[in-house]
Amino acid sequence: MFDDSAKLATLVGSRLCHDLVSPIGAIRNGLELVALSGAGGGSEEMTLIEDSCASAAARIAFFRIAFGSAKGEQMIGRREITKLLAEYCRGGRIMPDWQPADDTPRPTVQLVLLGWLCCESALPQGGTITISTDGTTWRLSAAGPRLQLEPDVWAQLSTTALAQVITPARVQFACLSMLAAVAGRQLEVADQPGAVTLLIR
């Protein structure tokens, strides 16, 4: 039953992202046609709309992997992952540092991206999130000028029972603990002044 709940959650994520990709893509195509016609191209209003569409598309692509259904045989290359992170972070205050050079199974990338979202929540003033691996354990280290941890929320990573403190903005913590358990992985958290480290073993 627990595995079924985890699968259902990822299927819902996949469906939502899939259904949003097409209209966002259509809007971007429409903006390109408007720009080519010379009708308002380059204006402040058009730039704002274009930037908003690009941001929405980047977030949907990120969320599709983080919250969607992931099959074990799918692999994601370093180039695709770094591009995904760069586009997701464009215009923001967090810098990604993806160090692994090899292709990574999509289920593992899913856990790492959920971990990224957890670390992101701890950096309200921005910073750097560094991702590395020794081939077995994945390490996400978040460092910034002001670290803001919510102990009750981070405690969700040590249990699969949904805590009452989990809100829509913090759903990544529940998803990570649930999907890590399904994958047979352990989560560990260590924090020190100005930084927090999340290990996915």
C-alpha positions in Angstrom: 0.0 0.0 0.0 2.8 2.4 0.8 4.5 1.7 -2.6 1.1 2.3 -4.3 0.8 5.7 -2.6 4.2 6.7 -3.7 3.5 5.6 -7.2 0.2 7.5 -7.3 1.9 10.7 -6.1 4.5 10.5 -8.9 1.8 9.8 -11.5 -0.1 12.8 -10.4 3.1 14.9 -10.7 3.7 13.6 -14.2 0.2 14.3 -15.3 0.2 17.8 -14.1 3.6 18.7 -15.6 2.7 16.9 -18.9 -0.6 18.9 -19.2 1.2 22.2 -18.5 4.1 21.7 -20.9 2.0 22.1 -24.1 0.2 25.4 -23.3 3.4 27.0 -22.0 5.2 25.9 -25.2 2.4 27.3 -27.3 2.6 30.7 -25.5 6.4 30.8 -26.1 5.9 29.9 -29.8 3.2 32.6 -30.1 5.6 35.2 -28.5 8.3 34.2 -31.1 5.8 34.8 -33.9 4.8 38.2 -32.5 8.5 39.2 -32.2 9.1 38.1 -35.8 6.1 40.2 -37.0 7.6 43.2 -35.3 4.5 43.8 -33.3 5.8 44.8 -29.9 9.0 42.8 -30.1 11.7 44.0 -27.7 9.3 46.0 -25.6 9.4 45.9 -21.8 6.1 44.2 -21.7 7.1 41.5 -24.2 10.4 40.9 -22.4 8.5 40.4 -19.1 6.1 37.9 -20.7 9.0 36.1 -22.4 11.0 35.9 -19.2 7.9 34.6 -17.3 7.3 31.9 -19.9 10.9 30.8 -19.8 10.8 30.6 -16.0 7.6 28.6 -16.1 9.0 26.2 -18.6 12.1 25.7 -16.6 10.2 25.1 -13.4 7.9 22.6 -15.1 10.9 20.7 -16.5 12.5 20.6 -13.1 9.3 19.5 -11.3 8.6 16.9 -13.9 11.7 15.0 -12.9 11.5 15.9 -9.2 7.8 15.0 -8.7 7.0 12.8 -11.7 7.2 9.1 -12.4 10.8 7.8 -12.8 11.7 4.5 -14.3 14.9 2.7 -13.3 16.3 2.2 -16.8 16.2 5.9 -17.8 19.5 7.7 -17.6 20.1 11.5 -17.5 23.4 13.0 -18.7 25.5 15.6 -17.0 24.8 18.1 -19.7 21.1 17.8 -19.4 21.1 18.0 -15.6 23.4 21.1 -15.6 21.2 22.8 -18.2 18.1 22.0 -16.2 19.6 23.5 -13.0 21.0 26.5 -14.8 17.6 27.3 -16.3 15.7 26.7 -13.1 18.1 29.0 -11.2 18.3 31.8 -13.8 17.5 35.1 -12.3 17.5 33.7 -8.8 20.0 33.9 -5.9 21.0 30.3 -5.7 24.0 28.9 -7.8 24.1 25.2 -8.7 27.3 23.2 -8.6 26.7 19.8 -10.1 30.0 17.9 -9.9 29.2 14.3 -11.1 30.5 13.6 -14.6 28.7 10.4 -15.4 25.1 9.7 -16.5 22.8 9.2 -13.6 19.6 7.0 -13.3 16.5 9.1 -13.4 15.2 7.7 -10.0 18.4 8.9 -8.4 18.2 12.3 -10.1 14.6 12.5 -8.8 15.8 12.1 -5.2 18.6 14.6 -5.7 16.3 17.2 -7.1 13.9 16.7 -4.2 16.8 17.1 -1.9 17.8 20.3 -3.8 14.3 21.7 -3.1 14.8 20.9 0.6 18.2 22.7 0.6 16.8 25.6 -1.4 14.2 26.3 1.3 17.1 26.8 3.8 18.7 29.6 1.7 16.2 32.5 1.8 19.0 35.0 0.9 20.6 32.7 -1.7 23.8 30.8 -1.8 25.3 27.7 -3.5 24.1 24.1 -3.5 26.9 21.7 -4.4 26.0 18.1 -5.5 28.6 15.4 -5.4 28.7 11.6 -5.1 31.2 8.8 -4.4 29.2 6.5 -6.6 27.0 5.3 -3.8 26.3 8.2 -1.4 25.0 11.5 -2.8 25.9 14.7 -0.9 24.0 18.0 -1.2 25.7 20.8 0.6 23.9 24.2 0.8 25.8 27.2 2.0 24.7 30.9 2.1 24.9 34.1 4.1 21.8 33.2 6.1 20.8 29.6 6.8 17.2 29.1 7.9 16.3 25.6 9.0 12.8 24.6 10.1 13.5 21.7 12.5 10.0 20.2 12.5 10.0 20.2 8.7 13.4 18.7 8.3 12.4 16.0 10.8 10.1 14.7 8.0 13.2 13.3 6.3 13.5 10.7 9.1 9.9 9.3 8.8 7.4 8.4 6.2 4.5 9.4 8.3 3.2 12.7 7.0 3.8 15.5 9.6 1.2 18.2 10.1 3.8 20.9 9.5 4.1 19.8 5.9 2.5 22.5 3.7 2.4 22.7 -0.1 5.6 24.8 0.0 7.4 22.0 1.9 5.9 19.0 0.2 9.3 18.1 -1.2 10.3 16.9 2.3 7.5 14.4 2.4 8.1 13.2 -1.2 11.8 12.7 -0.6 11.3 10.7 2.6 8.6 8.6 0.9 10.5 7.9 -2.3 13.8 7.3 -0.6 12.2 4.6 1.6 10.7 3.0 -1.5 14.2 3.0 -3.1 15.7 1.5 0.0 17.9 4.6 0.7 18.7 6.4 3.9 18.7 10.1 4.5 21.0 12.0 6.9 21.1 15.7 7.7 24.0 17.6 9.3 24.1 21.4 9.8 26.8 23.8 10.8 27.0 27.6 10.9 26.0 28.8 7.4 25.6 25.4 5.8 23.5 22.3 5.8 24.4 18.9 4.3 21.9 16.3 3.1 23.2 12.7 2.5 21.3 10.2 0.4 22.8 6.8 1.1 
